[in-house]
Amino acid sequence: MEENIETYEAVMIRYGELFLKSESVMKYYINILTNNLAAAVKAEGLECSIKTHRERIIITGDDPEKIAQAASRVFGIVGVSRCVMTPPDRDIIEETAARLAAEKLTPGMSFAVRAKRSGMKGFTSRELGASTGARIIDRCPGIHVDLTSPDYEVFAEARVFGGIVYDSQIPGPGGLPLGTQGRFLSLLSAGIDSPVATWMMMRRGCVPVFLHCDGGRYAGADVRSTVDKNLATISTWCPEKTVQMTVIPLEPFYDALIGSEILKTRCILCKRFILRVAAEFARQENMAAIVMGDNIGQVATQTLVNIGVIQEVMTPSIPVLRPLLTYDKEEIILRARMIGTFRENAGDLGCTVVPKHPSIAADSEAIRADESHIAFEELLTDALSHATIVEARNGEIIEYPPQ
C-alpha cells in the first residue's frame, strides 16, 4: 500500500490482563513489557523505537515484519499487527482503511470493518465503521458486507494519539511480562513435559533457573544432548537474557540404589532424592518455588498416591508446582510443538535403572524403610559438590561443563 507523508508503517501491540492491575502496578508491568519487547527486537539484530499509549504499544523500525514476529513471542502480549499509523483525523483514517482494503478485495468477496474510537469526539465507533465501509464499497465494485464471517476484515482505530489501520493479527502468548514475578527452579529433563511446564510458568511472569539431574552411564545416549536442546529452545523465549542450568551427577546415587538391591520402589526413591537435591539448591539460591512436569497417571511415579509419597520429603517453605497435572498428553504435545521443544525422533532417552514393574501405590513407611539402606545425606552433599553449569542465550548453548 502506498503511504503519504501523513502516514507510516508500524507494529501495534495489544496487551491483555495488565488492565486488571492498579494504575501504579500496570505502569510497572508495562515498563517491563516494553523492555522485553526491545530485547526481542534486538535479538533479531534490529533497532526500533517504542512508544506506549493507553491500551496500545506502537513500535517503529526498518523491518516491521521481523519486528512483528519477534514481538509475538513476548509474554504479556495477546496480539501483534503490522499497521499503518495516521494522524488522529477521521477522514484520513477512513481513507487509509479504504486504500488498504482495496489492495485485498476482489469482486464477489465479502468484508467487514471493525472500528473502534477512544478519546475522539464527534462520532461513534459505529459511525466510523459505517462510513469507512461506504468508502470501501465505492472503491471496490462487486463486494458486499458480511459482519458475521467475512472473507476480509479491516480494523480502523481512532485514538487521541493517532489512527491505527490494519488487516491482520498475530496471536501472542498472553500472560504476564517475564520478570514481573519471582524466580523458580525448573527440574529440566529430556522429556516433553518439563519444558512445557517451565514455559507455562514463564508465561505467568516467573523467571526460570534450571536444574538437571544427569544419570550418566545409566541414562540413554541422547538424554544429555536433548536436555541442552530444551534449554537452548527455552532461552529463545527470554531474548537477550542468559539462562543457567546446574547439572547434578546422579551416577553415585544410582550406584548405591542398585547396590541396595531395592527394585520395585527405585523410581520413587529416585524422585525423592531429586526433590531433596532440588530443595537444598532452591534454599541456597533463594528460589520461590520448584516446578516439575508431573502429569497424573502418566508414569508410575505420577499416580496420585505416589505423588503424595514423593512430596513428603519437601518442607512447606518451598512449594512444588506442577502446571501440567491435569493435562492430556495430546494437549502437552500441542503446546510443546508451539514452543519448539517437541521432537519427532528424540533418540535414546531411556533409563536403565527403571524396573519392569515399578510400584504404582507405594507405602510411605515401606519407602522410608528402603531409604534406610541408602546414605541419602552423604549422597546429597556429594551430588551438590560436583555440580557443573551450562548456559544458553538466544537459542545457543554458550558454555558446557567439563567432560
C-alpha positions in Angstrom: 0.0 0.0 0.0 1.3 3.4 -0.9 1.7 5.8 2.0 1.5 9.5 2.0 3.5 11.9 4.2 0.9 11.8 6.9 1.0 8.0 7.4 3.7 5.5 8.2 4.1 1.8 8.8 4.5 0.4 12.3 3.7 -2.6 14.6 0.9 -2.3 17.0 0.9 -4.3 20.3 -2.1 -5.4 22.3 -1.7 -6.5 25.9 -4.3 -8.3 27.9 -4.9 -8.7 31.7 -2.5 -5.9 32.6 -5.7 -3.7 32.7 -6.8 -5.6 35.8 -3.9 -4.1 37.8 -3.9 -0.9 39.7 -2.5 2.2 37.8 0.9 2.0 39.5 1.3 -1.8 39.1 0.1 -1.6 35.5 2.7 1.1 34.8 5.4 -1.1 36.4 4.4 -4.1 34.3 4.2 -2.1 31.1 7.7 -0.8 31.7 9.0 -4.4 32.0 7.0 -5.4 28.9 8.5 -2.6 26.8 12.0 -3.6 27.9 11.2 -7.2 27.0 10.0 -6.1 23.6 13.1 -4.1 23.0 15.2 -7.2 23.9 13.2 -9.4 21.5 13.8 -6.9 18.6 17.5 -6.6 19.5 17.9 -10.4 19.5 16.9 -10.3 15.8 19.7 -7.7 15.1 17.2 -4.9 14.6 16.7 -1.4 16.0 13.4 0.1 17.0 11.5 2.9 18.7 8.8 2.0 21.2 6.0 4.3 22.3 3.4 3.4 24.9 -0.1 4.6 24.9 -3.3 3.7 26.8 -4.2 0.2 25.6 -1.7 0.1 22.8 2.1 0.0 22.3 3.5 1.2 18.9 6.8 0.0 17.6 8.6 1.5 14.6 11.7 0.2 12.8 13.2 -0.7 9.5 11.7 -4.2 9.2 8.1 -4.3 10.6 7.6 -7.9 9.5 10.5 -9.2 11.6 9.6 -6.9 14.5 6.1 -8.2 14.5 7.3 -11.8 14.5 9.7 -11.1 17.4 7.1 -9.3 19.4 4.6 -12.1 19.0 6.8 -14.3 21.3 6.9 -11.8 24.2 5.0 -12.9 27.3 2.2 -10.4 28.3 1.2 -9.7 24.7 -2.1 -11.0 23.3 -1.8 -9.8 19.8 0.5 -8.1 17.3 -0.4 -6.4 14.0 1.6 -4.7 11.3 -0.3 -1.4 10.8 -0.5 2.0 9.2 -0.4 4.9 11.6 -2.2 8.1 10.7 -2.9 11.4 12.4 -5.9 11.5 14.7 -8.1 12.6 11.8 -11.3 10.6 10.9 -11.1 11.4 7.2 -7.5 10.2 6.9 -8.2 7.1 9.0 -11.2 6.2 6.7 -9.2 6.8 3.5 -6.3 4.8 4.8 -8.5 1.9 5.6 -10.2 2.1 2.2 -6.8 2.1 0.4 -5.6 -0.9 2.4 -8.8 -2.9 1.7 -8.8 -2.1 -2.0 -5.5 -4.0 -2.3 -7.1 -7.2 -1.0 -10.7 -7.2 -2.1 -11.9 -8.5 -5.5 -15.5 -8.7 -6.9 -17.6 -11.3 -5.1 -15.7 -11.1 -1.8 -17.3 -10.1 1.5 -15.8 -7.8 4.0 -16.3 -6.2 7.4 -14.9 -3.1 9.1 -14.1 -3.4 12.8 -13.9 0.1 14.1 -13.0 1.5 17.5 -13.0 5.0 18.9 -11.2 6.0 22.1 -11.0 9.6 23.3 -12.0 11.1 20.0 -15.2 13.2 19.9 -17.8 14.0 17.3 -18.5 10.4 16.1 -19.1 6.9 17.4 -17.3 3.7 16.7 -20.4 2.5 14.7 -20.4 5.7 12.6 -16.7 5.3 11.9 -17.2 1.7 10.8 -20.2 2.6 8.6 -18.5 5.5 6.8 -15.3 3.5 6.3 -17.3 0.7 4.8 -19.1 3.0 2.4 -15.7 4.3 1.1 -14.5 0.7 0.6 -17.6 -0.2 -1.4 -17.1 2.9 -3.6 -13.6 1.8 -4.3 -14.3 -1.9 -4.9 -17.4 -2.7 -7.0 -19.0 -6.1 -6.6 -18.2 -6.7 -3.0 -20.6 -6.9 -0.1 -20.7 -6.5 3.7 -20.7 -9.6 6.0 -20.2 -8.8 9.6 -20.5 -12.5 10.7 -18.0 -14.4 8.6 -16.4 -12.1 6.1 -13.7 -13.0 3.6 -11.7 -10.0 4.7 -11.6 -7.7 7.7 -10.0 -4.3 8.1 -9.6 -2.7 11.5 -9.8 1.1 12.0 -9.0 2.6 15.4 -9.4 6.3 16.1 -7.4 7.3 19.1 -6.2 10.6 20.6 -2.6 9.8 19.7 -3.4 8.8 16.1 -5.3 6.4 13.9 -4.3 2.7 13.6 -5.3 0.8 10.5 -4.5 -2.9 10.0 -6.0 -6.1 8.5 -4.0 -9.0 10.1 -3.3 -10.1 13.6 -0.7 -12.5 15.1 -1.6 -14.0 18.4 0.8 -13.5 21.3 1.4 -15.9 24.2 -0.6 -13.7 26.7 0.1 -14.0 30.4 2.2 -11.5 32.3 5.6 -9.9 31.3 8.5 -12.1 32.1 10.3 -10.7 35.2 7.2 -9.4 37.0 7.1 -12.4 39.3 9.7 -14.4 41.3 12.4 -16.9 40.3 11.6 -20.6 40.3 13.7 -23.7 39.9 12.8 -25.9 36.9 13.7 -29.6 37.0 14.5 -29.8 33.4 14.7 -33.2 31.7 14.9 -34.6 28.1 11.2 -35.3 28.0 8.3 -33.4 26.6 6.6 -32.3 29.9 9.2 -30.3 31.9 9.9 -27.7 29.1 6.2 -27.1 28.7 5.7 -26.7 32.5 8.6 -24.3 32.5 7.2 -22.3 29.6 3.8 -22.0 31.4 5.4 -20.6 34.5 7.3 -18.1 32.3 4.0 -17.1 30.7 2.9 -16.0 34.2 5.9 -13.7 34.5 8.1 -16.1 36.5 11.9 -16.3 35.8 13.4 -19.8 35.4 16.6 -21.2 36.8 17.3 -24.8 35.7 18.4 -28.0 37.4 19.1 -31.2 35.6 20.0 -34.4 37.4 22.3 -36.3 35.0 22.0 -40.1 35.0 25.4 -40.5 33.4 26.0 -44.1 32.1 22.6 -45.1 33.4 20.8 -42.6 31.1 20.1 -43.0 27.4 22.7 -41.9 24.9 20.7 -38.9 23.7 19.4 -37.6 27.1 22.1 -35.0 27.8 22.1 -33.5 24.3 18.3 -33.3 24.3 18.3 -31.5 27.7 20.7 -29.0 26.2 18.5 -28.5 23.2 15.5 -27.9 25.5 17.5 -25.3 27.4 18.5 -23.6 24.2 15.0 -23.5 22.9 13.5 -22.1 26.1 16.2 -19.4 26.0 14.6 -18.0 22.8 11.5 -17.1 24.9 13.6 -14.8 27.1 15.7 -13.0 24.4 19.0 -11.2 25.3 18.9 -13.0 28.7 21.3 -15.7 29.7 19.6 -18.7 31.3 21.6 -21.1 33.5 21.3 -24.8 34.2 23.0 -26.5 37.0 23.8 -30.2 36.3 23.9 -32.6 39.2 25.5 -36.1 38.7 23.2 -39.0 39.7 25.6 -41.8 39.0 26.8 -42.2 42.6 23.2 -42.3 43.8 22.3 -44.9 41.1 25.3 -47.0 42.1 24.0 -47.0 45.7 20.5 -47.7 44.6 21.4 -50.7 42.6 23.9 -51.9 45.3 21.0 -51.9 47.8 19.1 -54.5 45.7 15.9 -52.4 46.1 13.9 -53.0 42.9 10.2 -52.1 42.9 10.4 -48.7 44.5 13.5 -47.5 42.7 11.7 -44.7 40.7 10.1 -43.3 43.8 13.4 -43.3 45.8 15.0 -41.6 42.8 12.3 -38.9 42.6 12.5 -38.3 46.4 16.3 -37.9 46.1 16.0 -35.5 43.2 13.5 -33.4 45.2 15.9 -33.4 48.1 18.6 -32.1 45.8 16.2 -29.5 44.3 15.0 -28.3 47.7 18.6 -27.8 49.0 19.6 -26.0 45.8 16.4 -23.8 45.9 17.1 -22.9 49.5 20.7 -21.9 48.8 19.7 -19.8 45.8 16.6 -18.3 47.4 14.1 -19.7 44.8 10.4 -19.1 45.3 9.3 -22.5 44.1 10.2 -25.8 42.4 8.5 -26.7 39.1 8.0 -30.2 37.8 6.3 -31.6 34.6 4.3 -34.2 36.5 1.0 -35.3 35.0 -1.4 -37.5 36.9 -1.2 -41.2 35.9 1.3 -40.7 33.1 4.0 -42.9 34.7 4.3 -44.9 37.9 5.8 -42.1 39.9 2.9 -39.8 38.9 0.0 -41.7 40.3 -1.9 -39.7 42.8 -0.7 -41.9 45.7 3.0 -41.8 44.6 3.0 -38.0 44.0 2.0 -37.7 47.7 4.6 -40.1 48.8 7.3 -38.2 46.8 6.1 -34.9 48.1 6.7 -36.0 51.7 10.4 -35.0 51.5 9.6 -31.4 50.9 9.3 -28.6 53.5 6.3 -26.3 53.4 8.6 -23.3 52.8 9.3 -24.2 49.2 6.2 -25.2 47.2 6.4 -27.7 44.4 4.3 -26.6 41.5 3.0 -28.9 38.8 1.4 -26.9 36.0 0.6 -29.9 33.8 -1.0 -32.1 36.5 -4.4 -32.5 34.7 -3.5 -32.1 31.1 -4.0 -34.8 28.5 -0.8 -35.9 26.7 -2.0 -34.5 23.4 -2.6 -31.1 24.9 1.0 -31.1 26.2 2.4 -32.2 22.8 0.5 -29.4 21.0 2.0 -26.9 23.4 5.5 -28.4 23.0 5.2 -28.1 19.2 4.2 -24.4 19.6 7.1 -23.8 22.0 9.6 -25.6 19.8 10.7 -28.3 22.2 8.8 -31.3 20.6 11.0 -33.6 18.5 9.5 -36.5 16.4 12.7 -38.6 16.8 14.2 -37.7 20.1 16.5 -40.7 20.2 17.5 -42.8 23.2 16.0 -41.2 26.3 15.7 -44.3 28.4 16.9 -45.0 31.9 18.4 -48.4 32.7 17.6 -48.1 36.5 13.8 -48.3 35.9 12.3 -51.7 37.0 10.0 -53.7 34.8 7.2 -53.5 37.3 7.5 -50.2 39.3 5.3 -49.6 42.3 2.2 -47.5 41.5 0.9 -47.1 45.0 3.9 -47.1 47.4 3.5 -47.1 51.2 5.3 -44.3 53.0 6.5 -46.5 55.8 7.9 -49.0 53.4 9.6 -46.3 51.4 11.3 -44.9 54.5 12.5 -48.4 55.3 14.0 -48.8 51.9 15.7 -45.4 52.2 17.4 -46.5 55.4 19.6 -48.7 53.3 21.0 -45.7 51.4 23.2 -42.9 52.7 21.0 -40.1 51.4 22.6 -37.2 53.2 26.1 -38.2 52.1 25.0 -38.7 48.5 23.1 -35.4 48.6 26.2 -33.5 49.8 28.4 -35.2 47.2 26.0 -34.5 44.3 25.7 -30.8 45.1 29.5 -30.5 45.5 30.1 -31.9 41.9 27.6 -29.6 40.2 28.5 -28.1 36.8 27.0 -25.2 34.9 25.5 -24.9 31.3 24.3 -21.6 30.0 22.2 -20.6 26.9 21.3 -17.3 25.3 19.2 -16.5 22.3 18.9 -20.2 21.3 22.5 -21.1 21.6 24.4 -23.1 24.3 27.3 -20.9 25.3 29.0 -23.0 27.9 29.4 -26.7 28.6 30.5 -28.4 31.8 33.9 -30.2 31.7 33.6 -33.7 30.2 
